[in-house]
Each structure stands twice: as structure tokens, then as C-alpha cells.
Amino acid sequence: MYAFYSLLVYIFYTLFRRDGEGAAAAAAHTRDPSQGAGSLPRNSRPRPRRSRSRQGPQQDLWTELNGLDSPSDPDSEADRDEKQEATAEGAAGSSPEVSLEEAITHLAEFLSLQLGTGESWTRSLDPDKAPLLLTLTGQLLAVVAWLQGPGEKRPPRFQHGLQHQLCGSQQTEDPAPATTPTLSSGGQPLAPDGLRGAMRGEPKGQSQQREEEHRDWQWLEGTTLGQIEELKQQLAHQEEELSRLRLGVGVTDSEKRIQHLTMENEALKQSLSLTRDILLQWGPGPLVQTPSPAQEEAEVLMELRSRLRETEETTETLRAQLGVQEGQLWELQGALQELQLEAATRESEQRSKRELRQILRQLAGLRGHIVALRQGCGDLRGLVITFIQNYQGALKEAQGQVCWALGELSASQWARRVPEIRKKPRRAYQGRLLELRGNIRVLCRLKPGSSGNLLNVDPGPGGTVTANYRGRQRQFHLDRVFPPDATQEEVFRELEPAVLSCLQGYSVCIFTYGQTGTGKTYSMEGPPEDPGIAPRALQSLFREMGAQGGPRQHRVTVSMIEIYNETVRDLLAPGPPERLTVRQGPEGCGGIHVPGLTCWDVSDLRALHKMLNLGRRNRATAATHMNEHSSRSHALVTLTLTTAPPPHGPGTAGTLHLVDLAGSERVWKAVTTESSVGVGAGARGRRLREAQTINRSLLALGGVMAALRARQPHVPFRDSQLTRLLQPALGPGATAVMLVQISSRPEDVGETVCSLKFAERVSQVELGPARRHRTPSSGTPSSPSTGGTPSLGTPTTPSSEGISPQAEQTSSSGEPHQVS
Ligand SMILES: Nc1ncnc2c1ncn2[C@@H]1O[C@H](COP(=O)(O)OP(=O)(O)OP(=O)(O)O)[C@@H](O)[C@H]1O
């Protein structure tokens, strides 16, 4: 390639000199190319010369061209030596004559060798296979040949190459018929008309010749520019290939290929630049004024490269930013998923809250409905109670009259039987027997009536009651079980030792417990023809006192209290029953204190029955559908038996509590039963309140029993008026006997089981060993608390045992009178 450029420099140098010095001088210089060529180095790379006056490198270049025709042939080496010698001679002043045709021939051969085709330039070239650079070079040579001389002296071989190239490149591009190349008669391509006329040497005028030359120049310029465009396209193709190869990573061959293509590109650029310079300096006016497209392309190419690099850098920067943004995108996606999970959780919580609020609203609606139902139920109960109150009001008076009459009759009968009783032996062992049996005993008595198969009774001492209730069979063990056919006498005989122990200073409490209508009052009071526990106890006591020395050795006082709706009333008050207040006794003494309680001092049995009948009349009773004689209050009769001490010993102060508890009943049962008979609202309300207070007081009694059984330090005696008043009877050293009344009717089995459960709990209570209360040995009986002188008809003093007669007293005849 260097030699090729050198040849081009030589050719253009020749042409430039011809243009500057005239055609003749140019021919002379062409025939003498050795002038001034000795200073050009052999291997130096020639550069395009713009100066036309420079002549130095011609000789060396020519010598080099002569040596290039056959580099591999030793003969050619010899010829080259000869040529070098001849060149040396020429440099000395006798240079060999080398024609332009020979130079062109050498150039063609050189080009053939450089292209590696192995063919000589003299051979015909295939226009389709000839490289573009070779074509362009041949075209330039044709121009040079045409410029070297007149038409007839121009070498035909050069004409052939020129015409051939013109035919190959401009056959379809130049539509002008005058410039369209044609084939000669020998099959060779022909030059344009002007150029052909110039080659033929036809005589023309000076202006016409100039016009033809100018037209030829235009044609040549167009052709050359076309070739330059093709070179540009090749250059672009090479650039694309170069870019594509640059994209390869780590390929050594590709790098080599890149370097090779880079060098070729550089050569093509230089060739383009050289060609453009030739055209600029060689052609006439229009050609000189034509801008350098190759240079512009090179600049554009450089600009594009710089833009490409900038674009690549921008791309790398954007990729880095893209990687960072992808990382941020992943983080945002993770955060988004967490937010979605949180949102789902919040949504489920809100849904649960909404459902809960809806349920609460429904619950509030149901509560309101229940309240309305309760109000309606209360109104209905009031109506039933009112009806029962009116119904029972009419019976109350008649009942009181009947009770009074029965009491009078009973007193007269007992008075007639006293002499017989006095004949019986004294029972001094009764107190000892009481201690051996235990301080609390539970007896059970069945009410006569229709008996089903739900209750099985094993009567007698240590008897059992087996109940079948709600599919379960439960057995209750009791101290004694009285069958339905047990008489009043049999029941009292079981209790008589405890009653008589009061004369020895013991404190005894006998109370009846059970469902309404099961016979509590019947067992405690009994009808006049068949008296119950209380009349028999009084009879037995007076009989015993008579046997021990007569009533003068004993002092008997009696008081009677009713607890109705938690109100304590004095049943033996001379006037209407007064309301009493139960207070705690003096600290350290235990017991209770009831200020204003009337206490009757009785001297005989008749007076005592008179007092009890008075109390029965005052007792609040209310008839119910279940038991028209049912008492709706608790009744407590207290007898204090003070024995005058013997001459050399203390006396005794015993107490007997006879308690007839109100019937335990289910409130709903009583009210619903009353509603069926149609009572007023006021009576219904009163009956409902009675039932509630009765059950509340019985529940308190159960609590006291449970605390005593568990031996708890605190016993809740203050929970009700009943337990307050029973505190002395259930305290340490006292003796208690509970008679549980049960019904054998199938419809009452539930209440029966409840009563038996309560009895079982009471039987497990430990009150401690029974203790006797003695009076000081002053010779006269007195109250245990004050030690005063016992004398009938004198005021009594409060007892430390509990119920204390205080305000009033009776005479031995039973007439009440005020304490003076
Ligand atoms: N063992 C019995 N023998 C004969 N009749 C009895 C017997 N027990 C109860 N009765 C009768 O049953 C009815 C109700 O008895 P009682 O009044 O004694 O029951 P109650 O339990 O005292 O009722 P309340 O708790 O309402 O006072 C009475 O008419 C009574 O005569």
C-alpha cells in the first residue's frame, strides 16, 4: 500500500508539474522522472503533495516502482539492481527514459500484485470482480494519461483501462449520450465523445475543444465522485464490521481482525483524502470549489464515534442506574407485599370488630326484650299476690279464733293428765344421755299422703331416706326417721330427754324445717286433740318440775317472737305486736340483746298455754293455695327454766327454744299457683316478698350451718334476723335438734331432696360438748346473767343466753303486768 501511494504521488507530481510548466515541460519531466528524486527514502511513507514544484522523490519512487514488478523472482531482483544502477546514473545526469505508459504498466502490475489476484494488469479485468480501489486508481491513471498528451499519443492500454472503468461505473449513471461510454470494434469499452475525440486528435476549434474538455472534466468528476461514494460505503461497511467485532469479548482473532480493519480503514481514509486533494487541485474551477466529502465524512465519522462513546458511556451509566433502580424496585415490591399483608390483617380485624359490634347490638336487643318480659312477669305476680291476699285476709280472723279455742281445750286436757304424769319416775339421766347422743341431732318425719316410688324410707334410729330424683338415686342418713304413720307421741318421746335437760341447765333448741305444708306446724304445735312437740314439752317440763319439788323451786318465763319479712315482732306484747330490734349482747358475754321484749313469768301449765295461744293469735299467717294454714313467718318460743340452787350447791338456768320455721318453697311455685286462683296485685306482691325473705333467711341459716360444720372462725350469724336470734341456740355448748318434715308426693320430690341435703349438712355440724349453765349457790334461783333472786311475781332480768325478757312480766296467774 505504501508503494501504491508513492506511485500515486509520483503520478500526481508529474501532472502538477505539467500543469504548472506547460505541456511540453511536463512531457520532458515525465520522460526524466529521476530529477530531484534522490532524496526520498525508500521505505518512507509518501504523503499527498499539494505543492506542484516539488520534484525530489521522483527518482526514488520510480526506482521503487521498477523493483516491484516481480519481488519474488531472483531475475527480477537482478533487473531491479540494474534499474537501481540506471537510476543512479540518471541521478548523475543521464537518467533513463521511462515513458508514462511504462509507468502505468508498472503501476498496473503493482496493483495486481497488491491485490493478490495473480493476474497482470495487461489482462482484461472483470469489472464485477475488480476492487473498487483498483478501479478508482485505473480511472485516475486514465485521466493522467489523457492529460499527458494529445489524443494520438495517449497509450491505448491506458485508453482501454479508462474506457473499461468508465463503462463499468458510468454505464447506467450518466444518461448523456455524448458521455456514455461505448464499446469499440474490438470489444473494448470506449471513452466519452469528448475524450474519444481528443484521443482521435480530430481538429477542432479552440473553444469547442475547451467545451469538450470541460464536459469530459464534468464526466470525470461525476465518475470519481461516484467511486468516492462507493468507497464511503465500503468504509461504512468496514466501520460496521469493526463495531460488530468490537462487541466481541475476549476473542483474540477478533481483536486481530479489528486491528487489520482499523489499518485498512485508515488507508481508505487516506486514499479518500488523497483523491479529494487530487480532485481539488487537479480539476478546473467547479472541481476546485467542490468541498472535501471524505474529510467531512471523516469528521462526521469522528463525531459519530465520539457520540457513540458518549452513548456507550451514557448506556453504562443508565445500566448502573437501572441496576440500582431494580434493587429499589425489589425493595418496594417487598414493602408493597408487607403493606398488602398488613392491609389484609387490618381488614380481617375490622371485619371481626364489625361482627362483634353486630353481636353486641343483638345482645342488647335481647337484654331489652328480657327486661320487658321481666316487667310483665312482675306485673302478673303482683296480680296473683293481690288476689291471694284478699282471699287469705278473710280466713285470718277465723283461724285466730279457732286456734284460741283449740289452745283452751288443750290446756284443760293437760291439766287433767298432770297427776298421772307425776306418777312416772324421775329421769335424771336425760342430761347425760343428751351429752352421749351428741349436741346436734337431725330427725326426719314424712307427712302422710300419697306415696310414690320416688322415696324409699328406712325408718328408725339411724334410718335412711332414698330419693330417686332426675334419674339419680341418692340416700340420706339421719339420726332417726319417722314414717308417715308415726304419732305425735313417738316424735316427742324422741325429743323429751333434750327437753327435760333444760331443767339441768342445758340450752336446747328444737326447730322444724321443711317445705311448705309438710307438717312443721303440725309436728310443733299439733291439733288440740293430738298436741305436738311444744305442748308435750311444756307438759313434760311442768311435770318434771313438780316431781322435783314443785313450781316453787323453779322459775319459768316465756317469750314469743315472730320474724316476718325480716321484722322482729313481740307476739306476747299486751297490745298490738311491736317491732323489736335485735342487738349484740355485751362484749365478752356472747348472745344477743332484744330491748323491749315482753317476758311472761308463768307458774303453771295453764298460764303457759294461755300465753302461747296469745302468741299464736298474734302470729302473722297467710293462707296459701298449698296450705291454707301455712304460717308465713318464723315463730320462736323461748322458755327459761331457772332452778333454785340446793342448800349447798349452785342452781341451774336452762333454756328451751321451740322454733317453727316458715316453709321453704320455691317462689315461682307459690306465685304461679296463686295466680291460678286469681288474687289481687297487692296480695301477690306481698306474697312474693314473703317468699323471698323466707328463703333468704333460710339460706342464711344454711350458711351458718356450713360455717359451723367447717369450724370456721367466723360464723355469719348477722346475715339475717333468724340467725341472729338463733345464735345463742347454736352457740358452743348448746344442743340443737332439727326435725325435717318432708313430703312423699312425687311433685314435691325436688323440695324433699333439698330439705334432705340441708339436713345432711346440719348433721355434720359440731357445736362442741353440751354445757350446763349454773346459777350461784345463793339459795334462790335467779337469772344466770344477773344472779338476782328468783321469785315469782318479781321482775326478771335480762339473760345472757340470748332472748331476754325485760319490759314486762306476768304474774303467776298468767296476767301480764308492767314492771314497776
Ligand atoms: N303427720 C300428719 N298427720 C296428719 N296430718 C298432717 C300431718 N302432717 C301435716 N298434716 C296436715 O297437713 C296440713 C299442713 O300441715 P302444717 O300446717 O303443719 O304444714 P306446715 O309445714 O306448717 O306449713 P307452713 O310451712 O305453711 O306453715 C295440715 O292440715 C295438717 O293437719
The ligand as a Gaussian input file, in Angstrom:
#p B3LYP/6-31G(d) Opt

LIG

0 1
 N      -98.413000     -36.265000     110.302000
 C      -99.534000     -35.713000     109.949000
 N     -100.721000     -36.342000     110.235000
 C     -101.863000     -35.763000     109.901000
 N     -101.977000     -34.585000     109.267000
 C     -100.866000     -33.909000     108.970000
 C      -99.601000     -34.427000     109.296000
 N      -98.701000     -33.546000     108.913000
 C      -99.330000     -32.497000     108.339000
 N     -100.641000     -32.710000     108.373000
 C     -101.638000     -31.786000     107.819000
 O     -101.088000     -31.068000     106.792000
 C     -101.530000     -29.745000     106.765000
 C     -100.361000     -28.822000     106.761000
 O      -99.642000     -29.009000     107.865000
 P      -98.829000     -27.775000     108.510000
 O      -99.609000     -26.566000     108.546000
 O      -98.273000     -28.239000     109.752000
 O      -97.730000     -27.588000     107.468000
 P      -96.556000     -26.536000     107.627000
 O      -95.323000     -27.226000     107.184000
 O      -96.505000     -25.957000     108.939000
 O      -96.924000     -25.411000     106.587000
 P      -96.363000     -23.963000     106.598000
 O      -94.924000     -24.081000     106.335000
 O      -97.072000     -23.285000     105.525000
 O      -96.616000     -23.443000     107.968000
 C     -102.339000     -29.562000     108.000000
 O     -103.684000     -29.569000     107.654000
 C     -102.020000     -30.747000     108.820000
 O     -103.178000     -31.188000     109.549000

